[in-house]
Amino acid sequence: MTASNDPKRHSQQVFAKKLAEYLKQSSSRYDELIVVAAPKFLGDLRKEFDGEVSKKILSELHKDLTHVSLHDLESNLEPVVEV
């Protein structure tokens, strides 16, 4: 299956587009942005970010943290966040 006919992949790309649009619409509400996402999804987001949002990205972490325990989350975010 290619991305164009894989329903799960298509849903991820649609979500990336919606998230990027939300960040664009609310860009006046933040000065800096740290983006943490699984590698493939981060790539989808990068394609969708406009120039204004891209300029505000302070750091990125290409890592899937959806299954990381709350206890371990802090250590996983250390590369991009001062905790």
N, C-alpha and C positions, 0 to 999 in steps of 0.2 A: 504494500500500500504506500502510496505517496502521501505527502502532507495534505495535498488538495482533496483527497478522498478518505482520509483518516479522521473520523469524527472527533476523537479526543484531541488530536493535534490542532484541528480546526478550532475547537473550543478554546484551546490555549492561546491561539493567535488572536481570536476575537477578544478574549479577556485582556490580552496585552494592549490591544488597540483601545479598549474602553478605559483601562487604567492610565494609559498615556494621555488620553483626552481629559480624564479627571485631573491629573497632575497639571496639565496645561491650564485648565479652567481655574484651578485653585492656586496657581503659582504665586499669587500675591500674598498668600498665607504662609509662605516659607521662604527662607533665605538660602538654605542649603538642603541638599537631599543626599541621603545615603541609600543606595539601592542594593538589596540583598535578594537574590533569586537563583534558582537552579540555572545552570549554564545555558541550556537551550531557551528557557523562558527569558533570561536576561538578554539574549540575542534578539528575541522577538521584541522586547521592550525598547532596546536601542534603535531598532528600525522605526519604531513608532514615535519616539521622543522628538519634539520639535526643538528648535534652537534655544528657546528661552529655558525650557526644562533642562536641556543638556548642559547649559552654562551653570546651572545651579547644582549639578551633581558633584559632590565633594569626594565621594568614594564609591566603589562598587565591590561587591563580594559575590563571586559566582559559585554559590554553594546552596544545595538544597537542605534547608534547616527544618523542614516540615516534620521530621520524625525525631528531632533532637529534643531531649528532655529540657524542661525549664531550668533544671540544675546545671546542665551543660551549655545552655544557650549563651551565657555570658562569655565563656572561654572561646566559643566559636565566633563571636562578634568582635573579639579583641583586635583583629587586624584592621577593622574599619571604624571602630567606635572607642572613644576614651571612656572606659567604665570605672 
